[in-house]
């Protein structure tokens, strides 16, 4: 994927207002059999302006809740809309952050959590804008690199300091308002398992090293800035409950995933407070 294929403007100038996003998700949930929902229908039902609906749908898509181009819920979006429509639960926020920050298509969101916060010292919000303006000079129009870039940086900063994502305490500010990333710990176990299975699915493997999940851009541990020892313990806890298998081969720590489980199994288990059910069983029961 080239930079031209990545989505620069996810927000369309709007902030991540979870109350307003919930109105959009609710309409989609009420129309489960509709193959495509128009923005006009969403605007009329929610009372939101068409452009605002466009921005909210785009944000929902960036977090993996909405099907792009169809304005309908994904399977994960349906789970969230049924169980945590206002995006308040810790597990929901962990998953949505993981999806948004590891999606290479979400240009600014991805680069903030996979590059800027990793390699650069704490900076002011305006310095983030200047950093990206210098990095992408000549690749976008002056308008995009001006107003558009400021809006996208503002979206992420506001989402993690003022809106619901602030509950994860990932993005912190010094006394002089410089932004930096706090190392995360204490994942919801089913959500961490869902991330591991999703990451393995993306990479078409059922076997990975612990450092693959924590040291590679786009990996779950990487976008949460985890501390290696604590992260290992959290992964080993998944082994203890039988969701993954921990192995040590030739001095390498490896985790093997089960072939009959997938991310949605763990997401459903999280919201239902139950054990993950295999794909075969869920298919027989009509859950897939």
N, C-alpha and C positions, 0 to 999 in steps of 0.2 A: 504494500500500500504506500503510495507516494503522498507527500504533504497535500497535494491537490485533492486526494481522495478522502482526506480527514475533514471532520466537521469543525470549522472554526467557531461559529456562533451557535452554541447549544441553547442559550437562554433567550435569544431575540430581545435582549435588553431587560428582561424580567428576572426578579429574584426567585429563589426557591421558597415559595409560600406553600407550605404543606396543607394548610386549610383549603386553599384554592385548588391545589392539585387533587385533593380528596374529592372535590366536587366533580372533577373530570373523571376520576377513577370510578366514582359511584355511578355515573351515567353509563360508563362502559360495562360495569358489572351488571347493570340492569338490562343490558342488551347482549347477552352472551352468545346468541345465535346470529347476530348481525356480522356479515363478513367484512364490511367496511362502514365505519361511522364517519360522517362528514363533519368538518369543523363547524359548519353552520348549525348542524343539529346539536353539537356540544355547546356552542355559543348560546343557542336559544334555551337549552335546558339549564345551563349553569348561570346564565345571566352575565357571563364574562364576555369581554370584547373578543372579536375573532382573532386578532393578533395575539392577545393574551392567551387564548386557548392554544394557538399555534406554539407559543413559547412553553406552556405547561406540557403539552404533548411531547415536545422535543425533549424536555427535561425528563419526563417519564420514560421516553425511549432511551435516553442516555443511561438511566439506571436499570434498564432491562425490564421495566414494568409494562411498556406499551409496544405494540407491534408497529414498526415504522411503515408509514404509507397507508396503513389500514385504520389507525386510531382505535384499535381493539386491544384488550389485555393479553399479555403473554400468560403462560401457565403460572409463572412466578407472580406476575401482576395480579392474577385472579386470587392466588393465595393471600397476597398482601391486602388486596382490597376487601377480602372477606374477613380478615383477622386483625389488620392493623392499618386501616385506610389512611390514617393521619400520620403514618410513619413515625410513631413514637417509641416503639419497642427497640431495645438495644440490638437484638438480632436483625431486625429489619434494616436498621441503620448500618450495621456492619456489612450486610449483604449488598445494600445499595451503594455504599462507598466502594466496596470491592469491585462491583460491576462497572461503575462510572469511572473509577480511577485506573482500572486495568484495561479498559477498552481503548485500544490504540486510535480508534476513530475519533474519540472525544479529545481533540487536539490540546486545548489549554488545560483541561482537567487532568489528562494523562501526564502532560509534561510537568505540571506542578508537583505531582506526587511521585513521579518516577525519575525526575531530573533536578528541577530547581531546588526542592526541599532537601534533596539528597546531596547535591554537590555544591550548593551555594551557601554562604553564611546568612544569618537572619537579615532580612531586608524589609523595608517599608513597602506598603502596597504599591505605591507609585514606582518604586524601584523594580518591582516585579514587572510592571508594564514596560518600563524602559528595557529591562533584560530581554523580554520577548520581542520587543520592537527591534532591538539590535540583532537578535538571533534570526528573525525572519524577514529582515530588510530586503525589499525588492520582490518578495514572493506574494504579497497581497497589495490591494489598493490602499491608498492613503486613508480613505474612510475606514476601512477594516482595521488598519493598524492604529487608527486613532480612537474613534468612538467605540468601534466594535471590540477592540482588544481591552479597553478600559472596562467595558460592560462584562466581558467574560471573566476577567480577573476579579472584578467586584462580585460576580455570582459566586465564585468558589470561596472567596474570603468571607462573604456574608453567610454562606451556607454553613461554614464550619466555625464561625464565631458568634453568629446571632440566631441562626435557624436551627432546625432539629439536629443537624449533624454535629452541632456544638456539644451534644450529649456524649459524644465519643471522646471529646477533649483531644483530638488529634492535632488541631492547629492552635498554637498558643501565640501570645504576644508578649514581648518584653515590656519593661516600664516605659520605653520610648516608642512603642507600637511596632517594633520589628517582628516579623512573622517567622515562626519556626515550627518544626514538627516534633510532637512529643511521642516517645516510643510507647507503643500500645501493648496491652496485655489483658488477659482475662476474657478471651473470646467466649461467646456462647458455643459450647461444643458442637451441636448439630450444624451451626452456621460455619464453623471452621471446617468441619467435614465436608459440607457442601462446596466450600471454596476449593478444598483440595481436590475433590472429584471434578469440579468444573475446570480447574486448571489442568488436571491430567487429561480431561476430555479434549480440551483445546490443543494439547500437545500429543494427542493420540497415544497415550501410554497408560499403563496401570501400575507403573513402578517409578518412583522418583526418590532422589536424595533429599534429605532435610534441607540442605542449603539451596536446592532448586526452588524451594518454596519461599526462601527468605532473602536470597541474594540476586535473583534475576528480575530485571525490570518487568513489570506486568504480573509478577507473582503476588499471591495474597500477602505473605509476610513482608514483602518489599514495600507495598503501598501502605502498610500499617506501621512501617518503621520498627518492627519488632526486635527485641533483644534475643540473641540466638539461644541462650540457655533456657530462658523462660518459654520460648517458642517450642523448643524441643520437648519440654515437659508437657506442654499443651497437646502436641501431636502424639506423644506417648500415651496420654490419657485416652485418646481415640483408640489406640491399640488395646488398652485395658478393657474397654467396653465392647471390643470386637468389631469396630467400624473400619479399621485399617489393620494391617499386620506390619509390625516393626521388625526389621531384619538388620543384622550386621554381617556384611559380606566383604571379605578382604579389607577389613578396617573401615568400610564405608557404612554410614547409617542410611538405611533405605526404608521406605514405606510402600507397601504393596496394597493396592486397592482391590476391592471385591468387584468382580465382573457383573454381578447382578444388582449393583446399587448405582444410583446416579444422583446428581445434585438435588433434584426435586424430591427425592425420597427423604433427604435430610431436612429440607425446608419444610416439608409437610410435617415431619416428626417434630420440628421446633414449634410450629403453631398448634399442633395437636397434643404436645407434651407426651409423646409416645416414642416407641422404638421405630427406627426406619424400617420400612417394609420393602422387600425386594421388588424389582421391576416386574418379574413374572407374577408375583402375588398381586401387585397393584393392577396389572393388566387384567387378571382374572376377575378382580373385584370392580373393574370399570373405573379405576381412579385415573388411568392414563387413557 
